[in-house]
């Protein structure tokens, strides 16, 4: 038997980082060498008492802010009732209510059904299972730059190698990638559609493709919104060939893009939608929402998970939906996004290193380049900005194939004053690094 673990008195960020490095594998990354002590709304305090402005939101998770009182109260009430029964063994009404609310809110008039899982990756895997069961087809088309999770099938769908796929292959088959439209880098909607047609000609018959999966706004790919006509063209293509359209809204959903579902902006009804992140407001819950006939394709017992739809997380998710509605976070997301992009566009006029400012709702990105040339990505500059901002008390994250895109993931409940304070830090940091 191992000796009891003695916890040294190392309640500093550096001390805890040393313990972390000794206890955890190096493959578990960490963007900032900090340890949280407490958090409220859009601010975090570390174990040394320093306050940080949070422009990460746990990777777009705490859309309703850290420790929203409504969410905390709902989770606490459920915690005192029961913590777990496994829904497939003994059910509870809150699970059904959450599914009912998601069904009612999902885009399109077709009747919907939903079920719950634990994570975004699990939601994606189940969406593919359902698509295969409903169509009898195995092929799946995904997009370069897309991110769909860290499970083996999720990694196979993900269109970004480093760091996610390195050393982990081979991956499951039946998956094909095409370019995501990106006008800044010379990829048009027509190019992407033509790439799919080439797949049908050279790699997989259209009749063998069960699903096309797409993020309405790519996350890891660079906070890149799909052109507004593109999803409609995919819908038409899918309808022509009997393919299901799967919208991965793990990061773009739950008001992040100014609608409860980002696909609402596109006037498109997906066959299946995956949700996670913002749905639980920090509690682990994910959902698969889809057309009822399609969702019923799996056999009884084919769907489920021991912890799926944890009653505590479901209570939190119901509170999140209430908060989004009552605090009008969809319209607030749109307003905050405009406020940020206005500031960043003004910065772009001063700094030739800013190649692009883009976003949908509050989901906002700034892409960096060298010599004013978007084809020369400046990942080192973006990293220098992130590090300089951290010195000034602002937490940021990067994304994109070259790590040259700043993605801003504010809690949607942030005050305008705190948002402006964070934007001021970004501008001062740009000046400090000589951008």
C-alpha positions as CSV (number, residue, x, y, z in Angstrom):
1,X,0.0,0.0,0.0
2,X,1.3,3.5,-0.9
3,X,2.1,5.8,2.0
4,X,-0.5,8.6,2.6
5,X,0.1,11.6,0.3
6,X,1.5,14.6,2.2
7,X,0.3,17.9,0.8
8,X,3.1,20.4,1.1
9,X,2.3,24.0,1.9
10,X,2.7,25.2,-1.7
11,X,-0.4,27.5,-2.2
12,X,1.3,29.5,-4.8
13,X,0.9,29.2,-8.5
14,X,4.5,28.1,-8.9
15,X,4.3,25.6,-6.1
16,X,1.1,24.1,-7.4
17,X,2.6,24.0,-11.0
18,X,5.5,22.0,-9.6
19,X,3.1,19.5,-8.0
20,X,1.1,19.4,-11.2
21,X,4.1,18.6,-13.3
22,X,5.0,15.7,-11.0
23,X,1.5,14.2,-10.8
24,X,0.1,14.8,-14.3
25,X,1.3,13.6,-17.8
26,X,2.8,16.4,-19.9
27,X,0.1,15.8,-22.6
28,X,-2.4,17.7,-20.5
29,X,-1.7,21.3,-21.5
30,X,-2.4,24.5,-19.6
31,X,-2.7,27.9,-21.3
32,X,-1.9,29.9,-18.2
33,X,0.3,28.8,-15.2
34,X,-2.4,29.7,-12.7
35,X,-4.6,28.0,-10.1
36,X,-8.1,29.4,-9.4
37,X,-9.2,30.1,-5.9
38,X,-12.6,31.7,-6.7
39,X,-14.5,33.2,-9.7
40,X,-17.5,35.4,-10.2
41,X,-19.0,36.4,-13.5
42,X,-16.1,37.5,-15.7
43,X,-13.3,37.6,-13.1
44,X,-11.1,34.9,-11.5
45,X,-9.0,35.2,-8.4
46,X,-6.0,32.8,-8.2
47,X,-4.5,31.1,-5.1
48,X,-2.2,34.1,-4.5
49,X,-5.2,36.5,-4.5
50,X,-4.5,38.1,-7.8
51,X,-7.6,39.1,-9.8
52,X,-7.8,38.2,-13.5
53,X,-10.2,39.4,-16.2
54,X,-11.5,36.3,-17.9
55,X,-11.8,36.4,-21.7
56,X,-11.7,32.6,-21.9
57,X,-14.9,31.6,-20.1
58,X,-13.5,28.1,-19.6
59,X,-13.3,27.8,-23.4
60,X,-16.7,29.3,-24.1
61,X,-18.4,27.4,-21.3
62,X,-19.6,29.9,-18.7
63,X,-21.7,31.9,-21.1
64,X,-23.8,32.9,-18.0
65,X,-20.7,33.9,-16.1
66,X,-18.8,32.1,-13.3
67,X,-21.1,31.0,-10.4
68,X,-24.3,32.7,-11.5
69,X,-26.5,32.7,-8.4
70,X,-29.5,31.0,-10.3
71,X,-27.3,28.2,-11.5
72,X,-25.6,27.7,-8.1
73,X,-29.0,27.6,-6.3
74,X,-30.4,25.1,-8.8
75,X,-27.4,22.8,-8.5
76,X,-27.4,23.0,-4.7
77,X,-31.1,22.2,-4.5
78,X,-30.7,19.1,-6.6
79,X,-27.6,18.1,-4.7
80,X,-29.6,17.9,-1.6
81,X,-32.3,15.8,-3.3
82,X,-30.3,13.1,-5.0
83,X,-27.0,13.0,-7.0
84,X,-27.4,10.0,-9.3
85,X,-29.7,7.2,-10.2
86,X,-28.6,6.6,-13.8
87,X,-31.4,7.9,-16.0
88,X,-31.7,4.5,-17.8
89,X,-32.3,2.8,-14.5
90,X,-34.5,5.3,-12.6
91,X,-35.5,8.4,-14.5
92,X,-36.2,11.9,-13.3
93,X,-38.5,14.7,-14.7
94,X,-35.8,17.3,-15.0
95,X,-34.0,15.3,-17.8
96,X,-37.3,15.1,-19.7
97,X,-38.0,18.8,-19.2
98,X,-34.6,19.8,-20.5
99,X,-35.1,17.7,-23.6
100,X,-38.5,19.2,-24.1
101,X,-37.1,22.7,-24.0
102,X,-34.3,21.9,-26.4
103,X,-36.8,20.3,-28.8
104,X,-39.1,23.3,-28.7
105,X,-36.2,25.8,-29.3
106,X,-34.3,23.9,-32.0
107,X,-34.4,25.5,-35.5
108,X,-37.1,24.3,-38.0
109,X,-40.6,23.0,-37.8
110,X,-39.9,19.3,-37.9
111,X,-40.7,17.5,-34.6
112,X,-37.6,17.0,-32.6
113,X,-36.3,14.6,-29.9
114,X,-33.2,14.9,-27.7
115,X,-31.1,12.9,-25.3
116,X,-28.3,13.8,-23.0
117,X,-24.7,12.8,-22.6
118,X,-21.6,14.1,-20.8
119,X,-19.4,15.9,-23.2
120,X,-19.2,17.5,-26.7
121,X,-17.1,14.6,-28.0
122,X,-19.7,12.1,-26.8
123,X,-22.4,14.1,-28.4
124,X,-20.6,14.1,-31.7
125,X,-20.0,10.3,-31.5
126,X,-23.7,9.7,-30.8
127,X,-24.7,12.0,-33.6
128,X,-22.7,9.8,-36.1
129,X,-24.1,6.6,-34.6
130,X,-27.6,7.9,-35.1
131,X,-26.8,9.1,-38.6
132,X,-25.5,5.7,-39.5
133,X,-28.5,4.0,-38.0
134,X,-30.9,6.2,-39.8
135,X,-29.3,6.1,-43.2
136,X,-27.6,2.7,-43.2
137,X,-24.6,4.5,-44.6
138,X,-21.1,4.7,-43.0
139,X,-19.3,7.6,-44.7
140,X,-19.0,11.0,-43.0
141,X,-17.7,14.3,-44.5
142,X,-16.1,16.8,-42.3
143,X,-14.1,20.1,-42.8
144,X,-10.5,21.1,-42.6
145,X,-10.0,23.1,-39.5
146,X,-13.0,21.6,-37.7
147,X,-12.8,20.4,-34.2
148,X,-15.1,17.6,-33.0
149,X,-13.5,16.2,-29.9
150,X,-10.6,14.1,-28.5
151,X,-12.1,10.6,-28.7
152,X,-10.7,8.5,-31.5
153,X,-13.7,9.1,-33.7
154,X,-13.8,12.7,-32.7
155,X,-10.1,13.0,-33.7
156,X,-10.8,11.3,-37.0
157,X,-13.4,14.0,-37.7
158,X,-11.2,16.8,-36.5
159,X,-9.4,18.6,-39.3
160,X,-6.4,19.8,-37.4
161,X,-3.3,17.6,-36.7
162,X,-1.2,19.4,-34.1
163,X,-1.5,19.0,-31.2
164,X,-4.6,16.8,-31.2
165,X,-3.8,13.9,-33.6
166,X,0.0,13.7,-33.1
167,X,1.1,10.1,-32.2
168,X,-2.5,8.9,-31.8
169,X,-3.3,7.3,-35.1
170,X,-4.4,5.4,-37.0
171,X,-8.0,6.7,-36.7
172,X,-11.3,5.2,-37.7
173,X,-12.1,5.1,-41.4
174,X,-15.0,6.2,-43.5
175,X,-14.2,9.9,-42.9
176,X,-13.4,12.4,-45.6
177,X,-12.3,16.1,-45.3
178,X,-12.9,19.0,-47.6
179,X,-11.8,22.7,-47.2
180,X,-13.9,25.0,-45.1
181,X,-14.8,28.3,-46.9
182,X,-12.3,31.0,-46.0
183,X,-12.3,34.0,-48.3
184,X,-9.2,35.5,-46.5
185,X,-7.2,32.5,-47.6
186,X,-8.7,32.1,-51.0
187,X,-11.2,29.3,-50.4
188,X,-14.6,30.2,-51.7
189,X,-18.0,28.5,-51.1
190,X,-17.7,27.2,-54.7
191,X,-14.3,25.7,-53.9
192,X,-15.7,23.8,-50.9
193,X,-18.8,22.6,-52.8
194,X,-16.6,21.5,-55.7
195,X,-14.4,19.5,-53.2
196,X,-17.4,17.6,-52.0
197,X,-18.3,16.8,-55.6
198,X,-14.8,15.5,-56.2
199,X,-15.1,13.3,-53.2
200,X,-18.2,11.8,-54.8
201,X,-16.3,11.2,-58.0
202,X,-13.0,9.9,-56.7
203,X,-13.3,8.7,-53.1
204,X,-16.8,7.8,-51.9
205,X,-20.1,7.4,-53.6
206,X,-22.7,9.9,-52.5
207,X,-25.0,7.0,-51.7
208,X,-22.5,5.8,-49.1
209,X,-22.3,9.1,-47.2
210,X,-24.5,9.2,-44.1
211,X,-23.7,12.6,-42.8
212,X,-21.9,15.9,-43.4
213,X,-20.8,17.5,-40.1
214,X,-20.0,21.2,-39.8
215,X,-19.5,23.8,-37.2
216,X,-21.5,26.9,-38.1
217,X,-18.6,28.9,-36.7
218,X,-15.3,26.9,-36.5
219,X,-13.8,27.0,-33.1
220,X,-10.2,25.6,-33.1
221,X,-10.2,26.4,-36.9
222,X,-10.0,30.1,-36.2
223,X,-13.4,31.4,-35.0
224,X,-14.4,31.4,-38.6
225,X,-18.1,31.8,-39.4
226,X,-19.4,29.8,-42.4
227,X,-20.7,32.1,-45.2
228,X,-24.4,32.6,-44.8
229,X,-25.3,30.9,-48.1
230,X,-23.0,27.9,-47.5
231,X,-25.1,26.0,-45.0
232,X,-28.1,26.4,-47.3
233,X,-26.1,24.9,-50.2
234,X,-25.1,22.0,-47.9
235,X,-28.7,21.5,-47.0
236,X,-29.7,21.3,-50.7
237,X,-26.8,18.9,-51.4
238,X,-27.8,16.7,-48.5
239,X,-31.4,16.6,-49.5
240,X,-30.4,15.7,-53.0
241,X,-28.4,12.7,-51.9
242,X,-30.2,11.6,-48.8
243,X,-27.4,12.7,-46.5
244,X,-28.0,14.0,-43.0
245,X,-26.7,17.5,-42.1
246,X,-25.1,17.6,-38.6
247,X,-24.4,20.9,-37.0
248,X,-21.8,20.8,-34.3
249,X,-22.8,23.6,-32.0
250,X,-20.8,22.5,-29.0
251,X,-19.0,25.9,-29.0
252,X,-21.3,28.1,-31.0
253,X,-24.5,27.3,-29.2
254,X,-26.4,28.6,-26.2
255,X,-26.4,32.3,-27.1
256,X,-22.6,32.4,-27.9
257,X,-23.4,33.6,-31.4
258,X,-26.4,35.8,-30.6
259,X,-29.0,33.1,-31.0
260,X,-29.7,30.0,-28.8
261,X,-28.5,28.0,-31.8
262,X,-26.0,29.6,-34.2
263,X,-27.7,27.8,-37.1
264,X,-30.7,30.1,-36.6
265,X,-28.7,32.8,-38.3
266,X,-28.5,30.6,-41.4
267,X,-32.2,29.9,-42.0
268,X,-31.3,26.1,-42.1
269,X,-32.8,23.2,-40.3
270,X,-30.1,20.6,-39.5
271,X,-31.1,17.0,-39.1
272,X,-29.0,16.7,-35.9
273,X,-27.4,19.3,-33.6
274,X,-24.8,18.7,-30.9
275,X,-24.6,20.9,-27.8
276,X,-22.4,21.0,-24.8
277,X,-20.1,23.8,-23.2
278,X,-22.5,26.7,-22.6
279,X,-25.5,24.4,-22.0
280,X,-24.3,23.5,-18.5
281,X,-22.8,26.8,-17.5
282,X,-19.8,25.0,-16.1
283,X,-21.5,21.7,-15.2
284,X,-20.8,18.7,-17.5
285,X,-23.8,18.1,-19.7
286,X,-24.2,17.7,-23.5
287,X,-27.1,17.0,-25.8
288,X,-28.0,15.6,-29.2
289,X,-31.1,17.2,-30.7
290,X,-32.5,16.0,-33.9
291,X,-35.5,15.3,-36.1
292,X,-37.7,12.8,-34.2
293,X,-37.8,10.2,-37.0
294,X,-34.1,10.2,-37.3
295,X,-33.4,10.1,-33.6
296,X,-35.6,7.1,-33.2
297,X,-33.4,5.0,-35.6
298,X,-31.3,3.5,-32.9
299,X,-32.5,0.3,-31.2
300,X,-33.6,0.4,-27.6
301,X,-30.5,0.4,-25.4
302,X,-28.3,1.6,-28.2
303,X,-28.0,5.0,-26.7
304,X,-27.1,6.0,-23.1
305,X,-24.3,6.4,-20.6
306,X,-23.9,5.8,-16.9
307,X,-23.5,9.5,-16.0
308,X,-25.4,11.0,-19.0
309,X,-27.8,13.7,-17.9
310,X,-26.5,14.0,-14.4
311,X,-29.3,15.4,-12.3
312,X,-27.1,18.1,-10.9
313,X,-25.9,19.2,-14.4
314,X,-29.4,19.0,-15.8
315,X,-30.6,21.4,-13.0
316,X,-27.8,23.7,-14.0
317,X,-28.7,23.5,-17.7
318,X,-32.4,24.4,-16.9
319,X,-31.2,27.4,-15.0
320,X,-28.9,28.4,-17.9
321,X,-31.9,28.4,-20.3
322,X,-33.8,30.5,-17.8
323,X,-30.9,33.0,-17.5
324,X,-30.4,33.2,-21.2
325,X,-34.1,34.1,-21.7
326,X,-34.6,36.4,-18.7
327,X,-31.4,38.3,-19.1
328,X,-31.8,38.5,-22.8
329,X,-28.3,37.1,-23.4
330,X,-28.9,36.4,-27.1
331,X,-29.4,40.1,-27.9
332,X,-26.7,41.0,-25.4
333,X,-24.3,38.6,-27.2
334,X,-25.0,40.5,-30.5
335,X,-24.3,43.9,-28.8
336,X,-21.2,42.7,-27.1
337,X,-19.8,41.3,-30.3
338,X,-20.4,44.5,-32.2
339,X,-18.7,46.4,-29.4
340,X,-15.7,44.2,-29.5
341,X,-15.4,44.1,-33.3
342,X,-15.7,47.9,-33.5
343,X,-12.7,48.2,-31.1
344,X,-10.7,45.6,-32.9
345,X,-11.4,47.1,-36.3
346,X,-10.1,50.4,-35.0
347,X,-6.9,48.6,-33.8
348,X,-6.6,47.0,-37.3
349,X,-6.3,50.5,-38.8
350,X,-3.3,51.1,-36.5
351,X,-1.5,47.7,-36.7
352,X,-0.8,46.1,-40.0
353,X,-0.2,42.8,-38.2
354,X,-4.0,42.4,-37.8
355,X,-5.1,40.6,-40.9
356,X,-8.8,40.1,-40.1
357,X,-11.4,40.9,-37.5
358,X,-14.5,38.6,-37.7
359,X,-17.2,36.9,-35.7
360,X,-20.8,36.1,-35.2
361,X,-22.5,37.4,-32.0
362,X,-20.0,37.5,-29.2
363,X,-17.9,34.8,-30.9
364,X,-15.0,37.1,-32.1
365,X,-11.6,36.6,-33.6
366,X,-8.5,38.7,-34.5
367,X,-6.1,37.1,-37.0
368,X,-2.4,38.1,-37.0
369,X,0.0,38.1,-39.9
370,X,3.4,39.5,-41.0
371,X,3.9,42.5,-43.3
372,X,0.2,43.0,-43.8
373,X,0.0,39.7,-45.7
374,X,-2.6,37.2,-44.5
375,X,-0.7,34.4,-46.2
376,X,2.1,35.0,-43.7
377,X,0.6,33.8,-40.3
378,X,2.2,35.3,-37.2
379,X,1.6,32.8,-34.5
380,X,4.5,34.1,-32.5
381,X,2.9,37.6,-32.4
382,X,-0.4,36.2,-31.2
383,X,1.5,34.3,-28.5
384,X,3.4,37.4,-27.5
385,X,0.1,39.3,-27.2
386,X,-1.4,36.5,-25.0
387,X,1.6,36.6,-22.7
388,X,1.8,40.4,-22.5
389,X,-1.9,40.6,-21.7
390,X,-1.4,38.0,-19.0
391,X,1.2,40.2,-17.4
392,X,-1.5,42.9,-17.2
393,X,-4.1,40.6,-15.7
394,X,-6.1,39.5,-18.8
395,X,-6.6,35.8,-19.7
396,X,-6.7,35.1,-23.5
397,X,-6.6,32.0,-25.7
398,X,-5.5,31.4,-29.3
399,X,-6.7,29.1,-32.1
400,X,-6.2,28.6,-35.8
401,X,-4.1,26.2,-37.8
402,X,-1.0,28.3,-37.1
403,X,-2.0,29.5,-33.6
404,X,-2.2,33.1,-35.0
405,X,-5.8,33.8,-34.1
406,X,-7.0,35.5,-30.9
407,X,-10.4,34.1,-29.9
408,X,-12.3,36.2,-27.5
409,X,-14.7,34.1,-25.3
410,X,-16.2,36.5,-22.8
411,X,-19.0,35.5,-20.4
412,X,-22.1,37.0,-21.9
413,X,-22.9,38.5,-18.5
414,X,-19.7,40.7,-18.5
415,X,-20.2,44.3,-17.7
416,X,-19.4,46.8,-20.4
417,X,-16.9,48.5,-18.1
418,X,-15.0,45.2,-17.5
419,X,-15.2,44.4,-21.2
420,X,-13.7,47.8,-22.1
421,X,-11.0,47.3,-19.4
422,X,-10.0,44.0,-21.1
423,X,-10.0,45.6,-24.6
424,X,-7.8,48.4,-23.2
425,X,-5.3,45.7,-22.0
426,X,-5.3,44.1,-25.5
427,X,-4.6,47.5,-27.1
428,X,-1.8,48.3,-24.7
429,X,-0.3,44.9,-25.2
430,X,-0.3,45.3,-28.9
431,X,1.6,48.5,-28.5
432,X,4.0,46.9,-26.0
433,X,4.9,44.0,-28.3
434,X,5.4,46.3,-31.3
435,X,2.7,44.8,-33.3
